[in-house]
């Protein structure tokens, strides 16, 4: 299954964060495997054993051993032209430039466990929540079956996490998707600017979305910007944060 909404609410939040973080680092990923049924996991476990092909997992589905079955894991692929042939369809799992390793480090930076760190069957495209350990042992001991665990997601905590997912998606839709990266450079824009009114820093790296900038607050631009819909968005440094400001809301100092 590729439905991210079938995953644990906390993991849905992490996926949004990872996609945005990858985008800011020039990497585009897609989400492939999410929640798996017992039959799907057993079929995968059979590869390299009773079915042809290399072994891809040590977790049989009938024993609820895969974190995918518990909704706390997902796999990703690359949506990029890695080999420079003008196509992305043949590069979904091309790690020639160690792009999977780069995504792995980005995922770990936001608290995900990366399958590329495992010693028994390295799983470069795999991430999971580390809350219950690397295997399903603790989940099975506490909940018995994935169905009983998934039922707990409707608790108050689960609803709160789901709300966070919705807010993050709204931020993504209204900011990051509109201004993903600085597309141009011109020295004339370099300098210090002061806010003429209370406004926002958009798609700020490491902040998760919109950051308020109070009137008379100074920001620093090094000449990078994006022009969109006849408006100029300057890429600036604001304290320890970076992001875009609408030039018309600021005055050069």
C-alpha positions, 0 to 999 in steps of 0.5 A, a space after each residue: 500500500 502507498 497510502 501515507 494516511 494509513 500510517 501512524 499519525 506521528 510518521 505522517 508528520 515525519 514524512 512531510 518534514 522529510 519531503 520538505 527537508 529533501 527538497 531544500 537539499 535538492 533531492 526529490 523523493 516519492 513514497 512507496 511502501 507504507 502499511 502492509 497486510 500480512 499477505 503482502 509481507 508473507 509474499 515479500 518474505 518468500 522472495 529468495 526463499 520459496 520464490 525467485 530473487 534475492 532476499 529483501 526482508 527477514 520479517 515474515 508476515 504471519 508473525 507480525 514481524 515487519 514494522 510496515 505491518 504496524 504502520 510505523 514504517 515506510 519506503 521511499 524512492 528517488 524522483 530524479 534524473 540521477 544518470 543524466 539521461 533525461 529520464 527519472 523512471 530508470 533512477 528510482 533506486 539508483 544510488 550511484 551518487 549515494 543519494 539514498 545515503 544523503 536522504 538517510 542522514 536527513 531522515 535521521 536528523 529529524 528522528 527517524 531510524 534508517 534501514 541503511 544502518 542495519 547490518 542484516 539486510 541493509 534497507 536503504 529505502 526504508 525509514 521507521 519510527 524508533 519509538 518501539 525499537 528496531 523490531 516489532 518485539 515490543 509492539 507484539 508484547 504490548 498490543 498482540 496484533 497490528 489491528 489492536 495497535 492501530 485502534 489506539 491511533 484514534 485516541 486523543 494523542 492520535 487525534 492531536 498528531 493527525 491535526 499536526 499533520 493537517 497543519 503541516 500539509 497546509 503550510 506546505 501547500 501555501 508556502 513551500 510549494 510556491 517558493 521551493 528554492 532561490 532561483 536567481 542571483 543579483 548583487 543588487 539585492 544583497 544587503 540588510 533589510 528592515 521589516 516595514 510591518 509585521 510579516 512572515 518569513 516563508 518556507 524557512 529552513 529548519 523552522 517547519 514553515 512560517 515564522 513571524 517577523 516583527 516590524 523594524 526587525 532586520 534580515 540579511 540578503 546575500 543576493 539570492 531571490 525568486 521572482 513569482 507572479 510579478 513579485 520578488 521574494 528575497 532569500 534571507 538570513 533571519 537570526 539562525 533561520 533562513 527563508 523567503 520574504 516579500 521584498 515589498 514588505 521590507 526596506 533596505 537599510 
